[in-house]
Amino acid sequence: MRYLSSQNRQEILQQFQSQAFDLIVIGGGITGAGIALDAAARGMKVALVEKRDFASGTSSKSTKLIHGGLRYLKQFEIGLVREVGHERAIVHRLAPHLTVAEKMLLPLVKGGTFGPLSTSFGLWVYDLLAGVKGEDKRRMLSKAETLQQEPLLEGRADILQGGGYYAEYRTDDARLTIENIKTAVDKGALCLNYAKVLQLLYEDGQAVGVQCEDGLTKDAFQIRGAHIVSAAGPWVDTLRKSDQSLSGKRLFLSKGVHIVVPHERFPLRHAIYFDVPDGRMIFAIPRHRATYIGTTDTRYEGPLDDIPVNQEDVDYLLRAANGMFPKVGLTVEDVESSWAGLRPLIYEEGKDASEMSRKDEIFESKSGLISIAGGKLTGYRRMAERIVNLVSRKLEAEQGRTFQPSTTRQIPLAGGPFRDGKEVDAYRGQLATQIASLGLKPWYADYLVANYGRQTDKILSRVTPENGDAAIALARAEAWFTVHHELAAKPMDFFNRRSGRLFFNLPSIEKVLEPVLKDFQAYFGWTDAQLAEEKTAVERAVYQAAHFEREGEGARVVS
C-alpha cells in the first residue's frame, strides 16, 4: 500500500494538507494507533502524526506483556483486572502471532508477597474475572512440582514453598503498535512518523488543526480537523500546558528499566514473577535467544526524550535476579542490552510510584482538545473505543452524522489472520524447514513469526542461498520490508521498533549494519554525509543500550 511506504512520504504530506479531517490524533504510540484504527474503521477521516518514530516512547519500552496485572488485584482494582483480563483474550484472538500464550510461574517463598492460600484464592479470582478457561486456568504446584517446572529455583530451595502456575501473554509492544498503525492505514487513516506538532491552530478559541514540522526535511505543514486528540503519553501535560488547560489532575511519570542477558546465561524454562527483598515483584522472561529482567518503578523528573539506564538500575535488577537464582550468578558483564521507559500515570497524593493506579483518564479543554493518559498496554483497545465514542457523539451533535459502534474486537491485525495459536504454531513449523535450509539458527523461525506473522513470506522470498551470508541477507530483506510496508524512515526504526534487534539481538547489529545502511542510502538517496550521520545514530544507540553511568556522574561505566 502506497501510504505505508516511506518512499511515498511526500504524497502522504500532500494528502494531509489537501483535505479536512474528522479527527487528528497526536501521538503514534499504542493508544494513538488504537484510536486511529477504531476511528478509521467507523468511517471517520483520520490523520495521525508522531514527532519521532511510531512506538518510540513508552510503547516500545514496557515489560512486553499483555497481562491482567495480578498485583492490581491485591490493590483491589477489581474493575481494572476484569477489563484488562478480557482485553488480553481479545488481543490474543486478533493477533495470536503477536500475543503469545506464556505460562507464568509465581514461586511462593517464606515471607514473600503472596502466601499459598492467598495465591490460590487470588489466582482463582483472577481467572474468574478474566474469563480464563481450559488449560489456561491456574494450577497450584507443590515445592517438588515447582522445581520440576523451573530447576533454576533449586538455589532457593531453602525458602521455596511451592508455586502458582497461570496464564499470561507475551507480546512485542512496538510491533503491536506498528501493526495497529498499518491496519488503521488499511482502513483509510493517514499516519506519519517524524511529523512534529509545533502548536495547535485556533479559531474563535477552538482548536481546529495543528502546525507541524517534517522532522526529516524541516518543512512546515498544517493539518485541519474537526477534533483533536492528544495521545502523547508522557508529553500529554506539555500539550495541555501549551493549550492553557493544564489544571486539576496531571501526570506522574514513573521510570521502568529492563535489562537483557543471553538465554544461555539465564536459561529459564518459563517466565517467572518473583519476590524482591524490598517488597516489589520482578519479571524474568525468556525470549528467543535472550532473557530479560524488569522492571524498576521510580519517580522520574528528567528530560522526556532521553531516559537513562543508570548503573544503580542495573545493579538493582541483577541483585533481584541473583537473590532468587543465586546459582546463575549474573554480573554486569552479562548484560547485553537494556531499555528505560516512562509510564504516564495519573498523580495521586500520598502514593509512591508502584502504588499509582494504572487506570486511564480523559481530559477535555475549553478549546476542544481531548487528552488521554494513564492506562495499560493491555487495555489500549478499550481506551481507544472510549475516545472514539466521545468523538462520535460530538460529530453527531455538530454535523448530524452517525457512526457505527466500535468493531475493533473483530478486526485482525496486519500479519494475520490466524485462527488461533495452533495455526500460528503450524505456520512456524512450515518456516522451520526453510530457515534450516538457509543455514539460520532455529530460533529465527519464532523471531520472524512473532514479529511479522504471515508477512514473513514476503521477507523470506528475498532471501536465497545464492545471495550470500544468510544472516545479512535476512536483515536486508527485513529492512526492505519495513521501509516499503511499515514506514521505516531511518535505520534505527528497523533495528529497534521494527525488528527488536537493539534489545534482543544486539550482537547481530555489528555484522549487518553496513549492508543495511547502504540499502537505506539507496532507498532515500542519502549523501555520504547523511549516511555517516545515520551510522553514528545507530552506534550511539547500541552503546547506550549496553553501557551505564551512575546517577550524577558524566563518565560511563562500561558493562
C-alpha positions as CSV (number, residue, x, y, z in Angstrom):
1,M,0.0,0.0,0.0
2,R,1.5,3.3,-1.1
3,Y,0.7,5.1,2.2
4,L,2.8,2.6,4.2
5,S,6.0,3.1,2.1
6,S,8.4,5.8,3.4
7,Q,9.3,6.4,-0.3
8,N,5.9,7.9,-0.7
9,R,6.3,10.3,2.2
10,Q,5.8,13.5,0.1
11,E,2.5,12.1,-1.2
12,I,1.3,11.5,2.4
13,L,2.2,15.0,3.4
14,Q,0.3,16.4,0.4
15,Q,-2.8,14.4,1.5
16,F,-2.6,15.8,5.0
17,Q,-2.8,19.4,3.6
18,S,-5.4,18.8,0.8
19,Q,-8.3,17.8,3.0
20,A,-10.1,18.4,6.3
21,F,-10.2,15.5,8.8
22,D,-12.8,14.4,11.3
23,L,-10.1,13.5,13.8
24,I,-6.4,14.4,14.2
25,V,-4.5,12.1,16.6
26,I,-1.3,13.4,18.1
27,G,1.0,10.6,19.2
28,G,1.9,7.3,17.5
29,G,2.2,5.0,20.5
30,I,-0.2,2.1,21.1
31,T,-3.0,4.4,22.4
32,G,-2.9,6.7,19.4
33,A,-2.6,3.8,17.0
34,G,-5.6,2.1,18.6
35,I,-7.6,5.4,18.3
36,A,-6.7,5.8,14.6
37,L,-7.8,2.2,13.8
38,D,-11.1,2.4,15.7
39,A,-12.0,5.8,14.2
40,A,-11.0,4.8,10.6
41,A,-12.9,1.5,10.9
42,R,-16.0,3.5,11.8
43,G,-15.6,5.7,8.6
44,M,-14.1,8.8,10.1
45,K,-11.4,10.6,8.2
46,V,-8.3,10.3,10.4
47,A,-4.9,11.8,10.4
48,L,-2.2,10.7,12.9
49,V,1.2,12.3,13.4
50,E,4.1,11.2,15.6
51,K,7.0,13.5,16.3
52,R,9.6,10.7,16.3
53,D,9.0,7.1,15.1
54,F,5.9,5.1,15.9
55,A,6.2,3.4,19.4
56,S,9.4,5.3,20.1
57,G,8.3,6.3,23.6
58,T,6.5,4.2,26.2
59,S,5.1,1.9,23.6
60,S,8.4,0.2,22.9
61,K,9.7,0.2,26.5
62,S,7.2,-1.8,28.6
63,T,7.6,-5.3,30.1
64,K,6.1,-6.5,26.8
65,L,3.3,-8.5,28.4
66,I,-0.4,-8.4,27.6
67,H,-1.3,-9.3,31.1
68,G,-4.1,-8.9,33.7
69,G,-2.0,-7.2,36.3
70,L,-2.1,-9.7,39.2
71,R,-0.8,-7.1,41.7
72,Y,-3.7,-4.8,40.9
73,L,-6.0,-7.5,42.4
74,K,-4.0,-7.1,45.6
75,Q,-4.8,-3.3,45.4
76,F,-8.5,-4.2,45.0
77,E,-8.7,-2.6,41.5
78,I,-11.3,-5.2,40.6
79,G,-12.7,-3.3,37.6
80,L,-9.3,-2.8,36.1
81,V,-8.4,-6.5,36.5
82,R,-11.7,-7.6,34.9
83,E,-11.3,-5.2,31.9
84,V,-7.7,-6.0,31.0
85,G,-8.3,-9.7,31.6
86,H,-11.0,-9.7,29.0
87,E,-9.0,-7.4,26.7
88,R,-5.9,-9.7,26.7
89,A,-8.1,-12.5,25.3
90,I,-9.4,-10.2,22.6
91,V,-5.9,-9.0,21.6
92,H,-4.7,-12.6,21.5
93,R,-7.5,-13.5,19.2
94,L,-6.8,-10.6,16.9
95,A,-3.1,-11.3,16.6
96,P,-2.1,-14.7,18.1
97,H,1.3,-14.4,16.4
98,L,2.0,-11.2,18.3
99,T,0.3,-12.1,21.5
100,V,1.7,-15.5,22.5
101,A,0.4,-17.6,25.4
102,E,3.0,-17.6,28.1
103,K,2.7,-19.7,31.2
104,M,3.8,-17.6,34.2
105,L,5.3,-19.2,37.3
106,L,5.0,-17.5,40.6
107,P,7.3,-19.0,43.2
108,L,5.9,-18.9,46.7
109,V,8.6,-18.3,49.3
110,K,8.7,-17.9,53.0
111,G,7.9,-14.3,54.0
112,G,7.1,-13.4,50.4
113,T,4.4,-11.1,49.0
114,F,2.0,-14.0,48.3
115,G,1.2,-16.9,50.6
116,P,-0.1,-20.3,49.3
117,L,-3.7,-19.8,50.4
118,S,-3.9,-16.2,49.3
119,T,-2.3,-17.0,46.0
120,S,-4.6,-19.9,45.3
121,F,-7.6,-17.7,46.0
122,G,-6.2,-14.7,44.2
123,L,-5.4,-16.6,41.0
124,W,-8.8,-18.2,41.1
125,V,-10.4,-14.8,41.3
126,Y,-8.0,-13.6,38.6
127,D,-9.1,-16.4,36.3
128,L,-12.8,-15.7,37.1
129,L,-12.6,-12.0,36.4
130,A,-10.6,-12.5,33.2
131,G,-12.8,-15.3,31.9
132,V,-9.9,-17.8,31.7
133,K,-10.9,-21.3,30.5
134,G,-9.5,-24.7,29.9
135,E,-5.8,-25.3,30.1
136,D,-5.1,-21.7,30.8
137,K,-6.7,-21.9,34.3
138,R,-4.3,-21.6,37.2
139,R,-2.7,-24.5,38.9
140,M,-1.1,-24.6,42.3
141,L,2.1,-26.5,42.5
142,S,4.0,-28.3,45.3
143,K,7.6,-27.4,46.0
144,A,8.7,-30.5,44.0
145,E,6.4,-29.6,41.1
146,T,7.7,-26.0,41.1
147,L,11.3,-27.2,41.0
148,Q,10.4,-29.6,38.1
149,Q,8.9,-26.7,36.2
150,E,11.9,-24.4,36.9
151,P,15.1,-26.2,38.1
152,L,16.9,-22.9,38.4
153,L,14.9,-22.3,41.6
154,E,16.9,-25.0,43.3
155,G,19.2,-22.4,44.6
156,R,16.4,-21.1,46.9
157,A,15.0,-24.5,47.9
158,D,15.6,-23.3,51.5
159,I,12.7,-20.8,51.3
160,L,10.6,-22.2,48.4
161,Q,7.2,-23.5,49.4
162,G,5.5,-24.1,46.1
163,G,4.2,-22.1,43.2
164,G,1.3,-20.7,41.3
165,Y,1.2,-21.5,37.5
166,Y,-1.1,-19.3,35.5
167,A,-1.6,-17.8,32.0
168,E,-0.3,-14.5,30.7
169,Y,0.5,-13.4,27.1
170,R,3.9,-12.2,25.8
171,T,4.0,-9.6,23.1
172,D,6.2,-7.0,21.4
173,D,4.7,-3.7,22.3
174,A,6.4,-1.9,19.4
175,R,5.2,-4.5,16.9
176,L,1.7,-4.4,18.3
177,T,1.7,-0.6,17.7
178,I,3.1,-0.9,14.2
179,E,0.5,-3.5,13.2
180,N,-2.3,-1.3,14.6
181,I,-0.9,1.6,12.5
182,K,-0.8,-0.5,9.4
183,T,-4.3,-1.8,9.9
184,A,-5.5,1.7,10.5
185,V,-4.0,2.8,7.2
186,D,-5.6,-0.2,5.5
187,K,-9.0,1.2,6.9
188,G,-8.3,4.7,5.4
189,A,-6.3,6.6,8.0
190,L,-3.3,8.7,7.1
191,C,-0.4,8.1,9.6
192,L,3.1,9.6,9.5
193,N,6.1,9.4,11.8
194,Y,8.7,12.2,12.1
195,A,5.9,14.7,11.9
196,K,6.2,17.0,15.0
197,V,3.3,19.2,16.2
198,L,4.7,22.6,16.9
199,Q,1.4,24.2,18.0
200,L,-2.3,23.9,17.8
201,L,-4.2,26.1,15.4
202,Y,-7.2,28.1,16.9
203,E,-10.2,29.9,15.5
204,D,-12.5,31.7,18.0
205,G,-10.8,29.9,20.8
206,Q,-11.4,26.5,19.4
207,A,-8.6,24.1,18.3
208,V,-9.1,23.5,14.6
209,G,-5.8,22.0,13.5
210,V,-2.1,21.5,14.1
211,Q,1.0,23.3,12.8
212,C,3.7,20.6,12.1
213,E,7.3,20.3,11.1
214,D,8.6,17.4,8.9
215,G,11.3,16.0,11.1
216,L,13.3,14.8,8.1
217,T,13.2,17.9,5.9
218,K,12.2,20.6,8.4
219,D,9.5,21.7,6.1
220,A,6.3,23.2,7.7
221,F,2.8,21.9,7.1
222,Q,-0.7,22.2,8.5
223,I,-3.5,19.7,9.2
224,R,-7.0,20.8,9.7
225,G,-9.6,18.8,11.6
226,A,-12.9,18.9,13.5
227,H,-11.5,17.3,16.6
228,I,-8.0,16.8,18.0
229,V,-7.0,14.0,20.4
230,S,-3.7,14.1,22.3
231,A,-2.4,10.5,23.0
232,A,1.1,11.8,23.5
233,G,1.9,9.7,26.6
234,P,4.5,11.5,28.8
235,W,4.1,14.6,26.7
236,V,0.3,14.9,27.3
237,D,0.8,17.6,30.0
238,T,3.2,19.5,27.8
239,L,0.5,19.9,25.2
240,R,-2.2,20.7,27.8
241,K,0.1,23.4,29.1
242,S,0.5,24.9,25.6
243,D,-3.3,24.8,25.3
244,Q,-3.5,26.6,28.6
245,S,-5.6,23.8,30.0
246,L,-3.2,22.2,32.5
247,S,-5.2,22.2,35.7
248,G,-6.5,19.7,38.2
249,K,-5.2,16.2,37.7
250,R,-1.8,15.8,36.0
251,L,0.8,13.2,35.1
252,F,3.1,11.3,37.4
253,L,6.0,9.8,35.4
254,S,7.3,6.5,36.6
255,K,10.6,5.1,35.2
256,G,10.8,1.5,34.4
257,V,14.1,-0.2,33.4
258,H,14.7,-3.6,31.9
259,I,18.0,-5.5,31.2
260,V,18.7,-8.3,28.7
261,V,21.1,-11.2,29.1
262,P,21.9,-14.1,26.8
263,H,19.5,-17.0,27.5
264,E,22.5,-19.4,27.9
265,R,23.5,-17.3,30.9
266,F,20.0,-17.3,32.4
267,P,18.3,-20.4,30.8
268,L,14.8,-20.1,32.3
269,R,12.2,-22.6,31.1
270,H,9.3,-20.3,32.0
271,A,8.5,-16.7,32.6
272,I,8.9,-16.0,36.3
273,Y,7.2,-13.4,38.5
274,F,9.2,-13.3,41.7
275,D,9.7,-11.5,45.0
276,V,12.4,-9.0,45.8
277,P,13.5,-8.3,49.4
278,D,12.2,-4.7,49.2
279,G,8.6,-6.0,48.7
280,R,8.4,-5.5,45.0
281,M,7.9,-8.1,42.3
282,I,10.1,-8.6,39.3
283,F,9.6,-10.4,36.0
284,A,12.3,-12.6,34.3
285,I,11.1,-13.7,30.8
286,P,12.8,-15.9,28.2
287,R,12.5,-14.5,24.6
288,H,14.1,-16.2,21.6
289,R,17.9,-16.1,22.2
290,A,17.7,-13.9,25.3
291,T,16.2,-13.5,28.8
292,Y,15.1,-10.1,30.0
293,I,14.5,-8.9,33.6
294,G,12.4,-6.0,34.9
295,T,11.2,-3.7,36.0
296,T,12.0,-0.8,38.3
297,D,9.3,1.7,39.3
298,T,10.7,5.0,40.4
299,R,9.6,8.7,40.1
300,Y,11.2,10.4,37.1
301,E,11.6,14.2,36.6
302,G,14.3,14.4,33.9
303,P,14.2,15.1,30.1
304,L,11.5,13.1,28.3
305,D,13.4,12.4,25.1
306,D,16.4,10.5,26.5
307,I,15.6,8.3,29.5
308,P,18.9,6.9,31.0
309,V,19.5,3.5,32.3
310,N,21.7,4.1,35.3
311,Q,24.2,1.7,36.9
312,E,22.0,1.7,40.0
313,D,19.1,0.4,38.0
314,V,21.2,-2.4,36.5
315,D,22.6,-3.3,39.9
316,Y,19.1,-3.4,41.4
317,L,17.8,-5.9,38.8
318,L,20.9,-8.0,38.9
319,R,20.6,-8.3,42.7
320,A,17.0,-9.2,42.3
321,A,17.7,-12.0,39.8
322,N,20.7,-13.3,41.8
323,G,18.7,-13.2,45.0
324,M,16.1,-15.7,43.6
325,F,18.5,-17.5,41.3
326,P,21.9,-17.5,43.1
327,K,23.4,-20.3,41.1
328,V,23.1,-18.2,37.9
329,G,25.5,-15.5,39.3
330,L,24.7,-12.8,36.8
331,T,27.1,-9.9,36.6
332,V,27.1,-6.6,34.7
333,E,29.3,-8.1,32.0
334,D,26.4,-10.4,31.2
335,V,24.1,-7.5,30.3
336,E,23.8,-7.3,26.5
337,S,21.2,-4.6,26.3
338,S,18.7,-2.5,28.2
339,W,15.9,0.0,27.9
340,A,14.2,2.6,30.1
341,G,10.7,3.9,29.6
342,L,8.2,6.1,31.3
343,R,4.7,5.2,32.5
344,P,2.5,8.3,32.3
345,L,0.3,7.7,35.4
346,I,-2.3,9.9,36.9
347,Y,-0.9,11.6,40.0
348,E,-2.5,10.5,43.4
349,E,-1.5,12.4,46.5
350,G,0.3,10.3,49.1
351,K,1.2,7.3,46.9
352,D,4.6,6.2,45.6
353,A,5.2,5.1,42.0
354,S,4.4,1.4,42.5
355,E,1.0,2.2,44.1
356,M,-0.3,4.6,41.5
357,S,-3.3,3.4,39.6
358,R,-2.9,2.2,36.0
359,K,-6.4,3.5,35.1
360,D,-6.7,5.8,32.2
361,E,-8.2,9.3,32.3
362,I,-9.7,11.6,29.7
363,F,-9.4,15.4,29.8
364,E,-11.4,17.9,27.7
365,S,-10.3,21.5,27.5
366,K,-12.3,24.6,26.7
367,S,-10.6,24.7,23.3
368,G,-11.9,21.3,22.5
369,L,-8.6,19.5,22.9
370,I,-9.2,15.9,24.1
371,S,-6.3,14.3,26.0
372,I,-6.0,10.7,27.3
373,A,-3.3,9.5,29.7
374,G,-2.6,6.6,32.0
375,G,-3.8,3.1,31.3
376,K,-2.0,-0.1,30.4
377,L,-0.8,-1.6,27.2
378,T,-3.3,-4.4,27.6
379,G,-6.2,-2.0,27.7
380,Y,-5.3,0.0,24.6
381,R,-8.3,-1.1,22.5
382,R,-10.9,-0.2,25.2
383,M,-9.2,3.2,25.8
384,A,-9.4,3.8,22.0
385,E,-13.0,2.8,22.0
386,R,-13.9,5.3,24.8
387,I,-12.2,8.1,23.0
388,V,-13.8,7.4,19.6
389,N,-17.2,7.0,21.2
390,L,-16.7,10.6,22.6
391,V,-15.6,12.0,19.2
392,S,-18.5,10.2,17.5
393,R,-21.1,11.8,19.9
394,K,-19.5,15.2,19.2
395,L,-19.6,14.8,15.4
396,E,-23.2,13.7,15.6
397,A,-24.2,16.7,17.7
398,E,-22.2,19.1,15.4
399,Q,-22.8,17.7,12.0
400,G,-25.7,15.3,12.3
401,R,-23.5,12.4,11.2
402,T,-23.8,9.0,12.9
403,F,-21.1,6.3,13.2
404,Q,-21.4,2.6,14.0
405,P,-20.1,1.3,17.3
406,S,-16.6,0.0,17.6
407,T,-15.7,-3.0,15.5
408,T,-12.1,-3.4,16.5
409,R,-12.7,-6.6,18.5
410,Q,-13.4,-8.3,15.1
411,I,-10.6,-6.7,13.1
412,P,-7.5,-9.0,12.8
413,L,-4.2,-7.0,12.9
414,A,-1.8,-6.9,10.0
415,G,0.4,-10.0,9.9
416,G,-2.6,-12.3,10.2
417,P,-5.2,-13.5,10.1
418,F,-4.6,-16.7,12.2
419,R,-7.5,-18.6,13.7
420,D,-5.6,-19.3,16.9
421,G,-2.2,-20.2,18.4
422,K,-2.3,-23.7,16.9
423,E,-2.4,-22.2,13.4
424,V,0.5,-19.9,14.3
425,D,2.5,-23.0,15.5
426,A,1.7,-24.8,12.3
427,Y,2.9,-21.8,10.2
428,R,6.1,-21.6,12.4
429,G,6.7,-25.2,11.7
430,Q,6.4,-24.7,8.0
431,L,9.0,-22.0,8.2
432,A,11.4,-24.1,10.3
433,T,12.5,-26.2,7.3
434,Q,13.1,-23.1,5.2
435,I,15.0,-21.4,8.0
436,A,17.2,-24.5,8.3
437,S,17.9,-24.7,4.6
438,L,19.2,-21.2,4.7
439,G,21.6,-22.1,7.5
440,L,19.9,-19.8,10.1
441,K,19.6,-20.8,13.7
442,P,16.2,-22.5,14.6
443,W,15.1,-19.6,16.9
444,Y,14.8,-17.4,13.8
445,A,11.5,-19.0,12.9
446,D,10.0,-17.9,16.2
447,Y,11.6,-14.5,15.8
448,L,10.1,-13.9,12.3
449,V,6.6,-15.1,13.1
450,A,6.5,-13.2,16.4
451,N,7.5,-10.0,14.5
452,Y,5.9,-10.3,11.1
453,G,3.4,-13.2,11.1
454,R,2.4,-14.2,7.6
455,Q,4.3,-11.2,6.2
456,T,7.4,-13.4,6.8
457,D,6.7,-14.9,3.4
458,K,7.4,-11.6,1.7
459,I,10.7,-11.2,3.6
460,L,12.0,-14.7,3.0
461,S,11.2,-14.5,-0.7
462,R,14.1,-12.1,-0.9
463,V,16.5,-14.5,1.0
464,T,18.0,-17.3,-1.0
465,P,21.2,-19.4,-0.5
466,E,22.6,-17.7,-3.6
467,N,22.6,-14.2,-2.2
468,G,25.4,-14.6,0.3
469,D,25.5,-14.7,4.0
470,A,22.0,-15.7,5.2
471,A,22.0,-13.5,8.4
472,I,23.0,-10.5,6.3
473,A,20.5,-11.3,3.5
474,L,17.7,-11.7,6.1
475,A,18.5,-8.4,7.8
476,R,18.5,-6.7,4.4
477,A,15.2,-8.3,3.4
478,E,13.6,-7.2,6.7
479,A,14.9,-3.7,6.3
480,W,13.4,-3.6,2.7
481,F,10.1,-4.8,4.0
482,T,10.0,-2.2,6.8
483,V,10.8,0.7,4.5
484,H,8.3,-0.3,1.9
485,H,5.5,-1.6,4.1
486,E,5.9,-0.2,7.6
487,L,7.0,3.5,7.1
488,A,10.5,2.9,8.4
489,A,12.5,6.0,7.6
490,K,15.7,5.6,9.5
491,P,18.0,2.6,10.2
492,M,17.1,2.8,14.0
493,D,13.4,2.4,13.1
494,F,14.4,-1.0,11.7
495,F,17.0,-2.0,14.3
496,N,14.7,-1.0,17.2
497,R,11.0,-0.7,16.7
498,R,10.5,-3.0,13.7
499,S,12.8,-5.9,14.5
500,G,13.7,-5.6,18.2
501,R,17.3,-6.3,17.4
502,L,18.6,-3.5,19.6
503,F,17.1,-5.1,22.7
504,F,17.0,-8.8,22.0
505,N,19.8,-9.5,19.5
506,L,22.2,-6.5,19.9
507,P,25.3,-8.6,18.9
508,S,23.8,-9.2,15.4
509,I,23.8,-5.5,14.5
510,E,27.5,-5.2,14.0
511,K,27.6,-7.8,11.3
512,V,24.6,-6.5,9.3
513,L,25.0,-2.7,9.9
514,E,27.0,-1.7,6.8
515,P,24.8,-3.6,4.3
516,V,21.6,-2.3,5.8
517,L,22.9,1.3,5.9
518,K,23.9,1.0,2.2
519,D,20.4,-0.1,1.4
520,F,18.9,2.8,3.2
521,Q,21.2,5.1,1.4
522,A,20.0,3.7,-1.9
523,Y,16.3,3.8,-0.9
524,F,16.4,7.5,0.1
525,G,19.3,8.9,-2.0
526,W,21.4,9.9,1.0
527,T,24.7,11.7,0.6
528,D,27.7,10.1,2.2
529,A,27.5,12.7,5.0
530,Q,23.9,11.7,5.7
531,L,24.9,8.0,5.7
532,A,27.6,8.8,8.2
533,E,25.1,10.6,10.4
534,E,22.7,7.7,10.5
535,K,25.6,5.3,11.2
536,T,26.6,7.4,14.2
537,A,23.0,7.4,15.4
538,V,22.9,3.6,15.4
539,E,26.3,3.3,17.0
540,R,25.3,5.7,19.7
541,A,22.1,3.7,20.4
542,V,24.0,0.5,20.6
543,Y,26.5,2.0,23.0
544,Q,23.8,3.5,25.3
545,A,21.9,0.2,25.4
546,A,24.9,-1.7,26.7
547,H,26.8,1.0,28.8
548,F,25.6,2.7,32.0
549,E,26.5,5.6,34.2
550,R,25.9,6.3,37.9
551,E,23.4,9.0,38.7
552,G,25.1,12.4,38.9
553,E,28.2,11.2,37.0
554,G,29.2,12.0,33.5
555,A,31.5,9.1,32.9
556,R,30.1,6.0,31.6
557,V,30.7,2.6,33.3
558,V,31.4,0.0,30.6
559,S,29.4,-3.2,31.2
